[in-house]
Each structure stands twice: as C-alpha cells, then as structure tokens.
Amino acid sequence: MNKEITQKIQEVFKSEFNESPLVIASPGRINLIGEHIDYNGGLVMPAAIDKCIYAGFSKSGSKKSRLISLDLKDEARIDHNKLAISTTQTWTNYISGVVDGLQRRGFEIPYFNLVFAGDIPLGAGLSSSAALENAVVYALNELFELGLSKGDMILISQEAEHKFAGVQCGIMDQFASMMGKEDHVLMLNCNSLNFEYLPLELDEYELVLINTNVDHVLSDSPYNERKQQCIDGLSMIQNEYPTIKQLAHASIDQLKEFKDELLPVIYNRCRFVIEEMARVRSAKAASKIKDWKAIGELLYASHRGLQHLYEVSCPELDSLVDQTHEYDEILGSRMMGGGFGGCTLNLIKKDSNHILDKIVKTYAKHANIPASIYKVRASNGTKILDLN
Ligand code: GLA
C-alpha cells in the first residue's frame, strides 16, 4: 500500500468534505502472455500488480457528484441525469461510464464525492483506466449496497471503457485488476470467463518492466481496427466452419484454407491470434515444470508476432526487445498490453541491475527520451483498505 497517497487522500477529504472516506485500492496489471486475444475468446495470463489507483469515496448531499484527481490537479462535477462523454476532461469518462452502466442496469445511484490518485504510471499500458473503473464500481457497490458480484462489476467496468472511453477492449484488464492474487498469475479463459490461479514463482528470475515512455492513448490507436480485422477474418472462416465462434479457437490449418481469399493483412492478423493462443498453452505447460527458458522463448516469439503480423509494436519497443538478445541473463522480452508504446516485459535473472542500466542508456541515445524501469509483484485485486 502507498501510505503517502492514502494519507493525502484522507487529508483532502477532511479539508474538502470534513469526513473520512471509504478508501479503495485497485491495481494495474501485467500480462505474461496472451496479447490481443482476450477479445478473440483466447486464453491470457495476466496478474494484478503492486501499483494501484487509490480512491476515497463518500455519499454526498449535493446535486452533483464531485470528482477530484490529485495527480492531474483537476476536478469536475457530474450530473447523473445528464451523463455525457467529456472531450475536455477525458479522465471523468471512466467514472461517468461506470455510473451509466449501473443506471442502465436499473440502479439508482445517489451523488458521491471522489478523491483519487495513484502510482500506476499513466499511458504505460498497465491499465490505470481499468483500475479506476474497478475502484469506482467497487466503491459504489459498497456505499449504496447494490449487491453486485465481482463478475458483474468487471463487466460494468469493461462497458465503461467501450461506451465512454471508446476502446473496444477485451475483458483481461478489468478481470486481472479485480481478481488478482498475490504471487499468482491468472489463467483466464476469455470465452467462458473460467479461470485458475497459477503460482508465479520464478526462482532465480524476475519480471521487470521497461517503459518506453512513448506517449500513446489506446483510443487513438488502431486497436479497434485490429478487433474489426479479426471479426472479418473469423467471418470468412465461419463460412466453412460455422461452429467456430471465436477466432482463437480456429486452427492454423483451417486458416490456411482461406489464404488466397483473405487480404494478406487480415490473414496475418488471424495467424498471430491463432499462434498466440498456442503459445499461451505452451507457456502454461512450461510454467508447471518451471521451464523458464521455454517461457522466455515464447515471450520473444510473441513479440515477433506482435511486431510483424499484428503490427502493434513501435520502434522504441522493438529497440528495447532487440537489445535484450545480447544478454544471457535475459531469457525473454516482449511488448506488453495494447502496444504502440508502453512497456516491455522482461524475464531476467535477479540482481541484473547493471544490465538494465545498460539497456536504458543505449535506449536514451537512440530514442531521445529516457526509459523507466519498474519491478512489480503479482498482487491482490481491487479491495477496501482498512486505514484505522
Ligand atoms: C488492452 C486492452 C485489453 C487487451 C490488451 C492486449 O490492454 O484493454 O483488453 O486486448 O490491450 O492484449
């Protein structure tokens, strides 16, 4: 828990509202493997991390909800009867989106106060937006006794992203942030939403993130276009194989039958999805026998696919991954999350800070921006903090 942030939230609550808030911690996420296949019914291996959005809430007697973002030094008021997408204060959309989702399910949501801040780096592909959505739905469920299950809350958070943030995302981020478990990754089936926890014990290795610090906003990126391309590819396959409901469930041989009919770009997108699904299965098997080398190779293969077939990488991410090949201490590296910026995930021997320093120095020379290094731990999902 980040005490400095929670104390600040309590202080602001005291001075602005003269009361003590209900405080929620809602984590960001990493993803070991299984990229861009959550919205194709695939298997993914994410984990919640020890970097969170911290959010204080209380009921309000006012005619609007008052929202304060400490990090952005901004505040807004929203009227639950006139919820609208904001183009000027885009951070409010995650909150309005959740309120909207609850109202559309028939809940009456009274007004509330919210003060929040976090230590999830923004725009780093670590799902700070899913963390915020989850914090809001979790708190409103508690404050107004809505009786929602975690499954309901995850879907409401995802819907907020679709309807108010404009990203047609899968379920992975919201699921991992809500359901994370200390020292475990989730093995999530995005089709059935069945999941299990797999221990993340990497022995002499650890997972380290390197942030390219390339500015990117997923709603501006061709994320939604990728999703549409997958739908197009699937509908071609379904002409012959109507029982295949999700692209991740098709086989490479089935896809190959349509090679001449599909546009090369659509073929490549589909090939990536089907191959990534196979890599997740291999990673699960390798993690059971602690074959870290095999997992490292799968990470590299995933990156190559994301770079060349799915085309969601960028030169900065590629340069970070390329450099890692020089070091035996690094078993694997790949871009993580939606792409077009954000972080690489590296499977690296513990105590290899000297290598990380070298990578970051070389990066700075070529990219003209500094990279940042984050060591993260797999942690518990969205929860209420007991601050007394
Ligand atoms: C973003 C989306 C997720 C997922 C990843 C890529 O983080 O929000 O649903 O699609 O990209 O794996």
Boltz pocket constraint, residues with backbone or C-beta under 6 A from the ligand:
constraints:
  - pocket:
      binder: B
      contacts: [[A, 34], [A, 35], [A, 36], [A, 37], [A, 38], [A, 39], [A, 125], [A, 127], [A, 169], [A, 170], [A, 171], [A, 172], [A, 173], [A, 337], [A, 338], [A, 339]]
      max_distance: 6.0
